[in-house]
Amino acid sequence: MGMRKLIVFFLLILLPLTVAQEIKIVEYKIDGTMRVSVDESGNAKVEETWKFTPNLYLQMKQAYPTTYMLKREFENKRSDVEYEDMKIEWDDTNNQIRATYTLLGFAVNKGSYWEVKMGNDLTLSTQTGNTLVLTAVQPLFNGQGRLIETITVTLPRDAKNVRFENGAIKYELPYKESGKNPIFLGLAGIALVGLVLLNVPLKRG
């Protein structure tokens, strides 16, 4: 989910290099937080932060010296979705990567309910109303490191019957009529004009 796929990809590249150079691993730690706010159309505003131990942060930045390279790699790893307004920045002071973007079609309308596929490696930690907190823990380098991700997903206010099952968030939204139908209003306008014309006395010469 999110940038985790890119980071895991980077670690897979780093592992053979680390072994080949016989570098002693000094406990790699990666802590990721992701906040997702879903609207009634299924699109989501996302904020991500990934904090690394200094050694791993340095190697990550050497692999992707510009945020453009990081952004391009990130988008390539999720070709199944569409991003808008993506911004990624390095935070050297805190050894962090921060990203914000809009994810189109994050939730999919299945007819009687909406669904967000999150992944079977995630566990539901807490749920309060329409807000769910999911976590994932993944060991790195034969247990000498670990990656932890915490994802907070806030669904639309009217979401009902919210549950997390089989790696997916499912919920229902009450049907809302669009209100005034433009086509109906157009036809009504034509009918009204017709009635007015029918009731206007014809001038006789």
Salt bridges, closest charged atoms under 4 A:
ASP31 OD1 - ARG146 NH1 3.24
GLU40 OE2 - LYS176 NZ 3.14
GLU73 OE2 - LYS77 NZ 2.67
GLU75 OE2 - LYS71 NZ 3.18
ASP80 OD1 - ARG78 NE 3.13
GLU89 OE2 - ARG98 NH2 2.65
ASP91 OD2 - ARG98 NH1 2.71
ASP92 OD1 - LYS61 NZ 2.70
GLU115 OE1 - LYS110 NZ 3.97
ASP121 OD2 - ARG4 NH1 2.50
GLU149 OE1 - ARG4 NE 2.28
ASP158 OD2 - LYS176 NZ 3.03
GLU165 OE2 - ARG163 NE 3.96
GLU165 OE2 - LYS170 NZ 3.27
GLU172 OE2 - ARG163 NH1 3.82
